[in-house]
């Protein structure tokens, strides 16, 4: 698939997941709203000076970590839905898949903890962390897509071997896929700080809904990028659907 085709498939499939699995899609919204409650509590939206003063407040960072983990968990449901187009299979707590996914979740938790609680929160470090995180995300894309499907043959090392051949393309694609929602996400954050107080909570609720969709787009873009790279490498990414004799619908780009 071309860049444009993969981009279109990512966005089309993100909407398909939201429609097919609305309750699963709404779970991250609650975590985002809880973080917003913490931000209001510490005065995040009392003005630009206040926002700068509390942007690294422990309460905000702690709930931010929980939200990031929820978005990682969301990839379990999104990936399973995109692979087999079955809401029941998407939500199923498959033991093999959960064992594979546990390693991926632990890895992402370690990376997020280092970024949020260990590294200095200065501008240059944050930029380097963002760029480095994108590279890591591109290299583990095949692992992130295989783990929720219970495909234990593709771990972090195999994923890197598959994705490194497509690293520049994948890095650019993952960034481009999330950009259309990242821009309004940051714009809503600015509006919450600078806008009139009566619209604060409506803005924060819209932002929470947007973040959930953003998480879906990120998971879908990872799946499609990994599927493309695995197909080019001659590696089977999507196993047969559980309780079925044939593979799911998305076996190739």
N, C-alpha and C positions, 0 to 999 in steps of 0.2 A: 504494500500500500504506500501511496505517496504521503508526504507530510500533510497535505490538505485533506486527503481522505481519512487519515488516522485522526486528525484533529476533529473532523466532522463526526466520525464514529464515536469519539470520546464524549463529545457534548450530547450527541443523540442518546447514547447509552446512559449518561448521567441522568437525563430526564426520564428515561425508561425505568431506571431503578427507583427514582422518586415516586413515580406513578404506581409501580408494581409493589413497592415495599414502603409505604408511607410511614408506618410506625417505626421501622428500623431507621428510616431517614431522619426522623424527628428526635431520636435519642440524643445525638450530639447537641441539639438546640438547648436542651436542659443544662448541659455542662457549660455552654457558652453563656447562658443567662446567669448561672451561678457565679461565674467569673465577673460578669458585669455587676452583679450585686456587691461583690467584694470591692470592685473598683469604685462604685458609688460610695461605699462605706469609708474608703480611705481618702476620698476627695479627688479622685482621678478626673472628674468632669467639672471641677470648680474653676477651670481656666487653664491657660497654657502653662503658667508658672507652677500651678498645683500639679498638673499632669507630669511635668518634668521632674518634680520633686518626688512623686510617688510611683513613677513608672516601674521601678525595680523593688517596690514594696514586697516583703516576704509573702503577705497574704495574696497579693495579685499573682506573684510568680508561682505560688503553690497551686492555686486554682488553675493557672495557665498550664501547668504540668499535667493536671488531671484532664484538662480539655484536650491537650495534645494526645494523651493516651487514648481518649475516647475516639478521636479521629483515626488513630491507628487501628483500633478495634473495628471501626466502621469499614475498613478495607476488607475485613473478613466477609462481611455480608455482601458488599458491592462486588467483590471478585467472584464469589460463588454465584451470584445472580448473573453476571455477565458471561460466565463460563457455560452455564446450563439453562439460563432463562426460566428458572423455576423458583418462585418466592419461598416455597417450602424448603427447598434445598438450600437456599440462601441463608435461612434462619436456623437450619439444623446444626446442633452442636455435635459435629462428627468427631469421634475420639481421635482418629488418626490426624485429621486436619487440625484439631486443637493442639495436639502435641507438636506438630510442625509449626503452628502459628505462635506457640508459646515462646519459642526461641526468637522468632522475629520480633515479638512484642518486647521481650527482655532487651534485645539489641536496641530497639528504638527508644526504650525507656532510659537506657544508659546514655545514648547520644543526647536525648533531650535534657537529662539531668546535668550533663557536662555543659551543655549550651546555656542552660538557665541558671545553674547554681555554682558552677566552677569557673568558667571563663569570665574575664572582665566584660562588663556591659558597655564598653565604649564603642564609638562609631566604627573605627577601623576593624576592631575585633568582631563586631556584629556583622559587618560586610564580609569579612573573611569566613565567618561561620556560615553565613547564608550561602556563599558560593561553594564552600567545602561541603556543606550539607546537600546541596544539589548534586554534586559529583557522587557522593556516597549514595544518595537516593537513586541515581541512574545506574550505579553498579549493582545495587541489590534489587533492582526492579524485578528481575526474573524470580528471585527468592520471594519477594513480596507478593508476586502473583501466584507462585506455586504453593506456598505454605497454606493458604486458606483452602486450597483444593486437595490437600493431603498428598501432594506430590513431593515425597521425601527425597527424590533423586536430585532435586535442585535446591541446594543449600547456599550459603553465602559464597563459598569458593566457586561452585559451579555457576552461580549467578554472575559473578564477576567475569568469569571466562566467557560467558555468553554475551554479556552486555558491553565489555570493553571494546569489542569490534565495532559497536554502534554508539560509542560513548558521546562524541560531539552531537550527533543527531538526536540522541535520547535526551541529553542535557538541555538542548535548545527546545525540544518538543515539550518536555515536562514543564519548563518555565513558561512557554507560550500558552500551554493549555490552561494554566491556572491564572494567567495574567488578567483575562477579562473579568474575573471575580475578585482578584486581589485589589485592583484599582478602586472599585466601589467599596470594598471592605475598609480600606484605609480612609476613603473619603467619608464614610459614615462615622468612623472614629473621630475624624477632625470635626465633623458636624456636631457630634455629641459633646465635644469640648467647647466649641465656639458658638454653637447655636443656642437659641432660647431654651430655657429650662422646661417649659411645658412639652416640648417635643422630645425630651431626652429619652424617656422610656420607649416611645414608639420607634425612635431611631435604633435603640439598642436591641429591640425585639426583631426588627428587620435585619439588623446585622447578624443576630444569632441564626436566623433562618438562612442568611447568605452563607455563613460559615459552614453550615451543614451541607449545603449544596457544593461549596468549595471542596469540602472533604470528599464528596462523591466524585467530583471532577478529577481530583488528584488521584484517587484510587482507580478510576476508569482510565486515566491517561497512563498510569503505571502498567495496568493490565495490557493495554493495547501496545505500548512500547515494548513490553516484555514479549508479547505474542509475536510481534514483528521480528524482534531479534532472535527469538528461539526458532522461528520458522526458517530464517536465513541460515541459522547454524545447524539446522536439521535435528533439532531437539524437540521432543514432545513436551509441551507445557501443560496442556489441559488433559487430565485423565478422563476415562469414562465416568459418566455421572453415576453416583451411588445408586445401587439397586437397579441398574440398567445395563444392558449388554453393549450399548453403543455409546460413543462419546457425545458430548454436548454439541450444541449448534456452532459455537465459536471454536473451531479447531484450527483455523488459519485466517490470516487477515483478509 
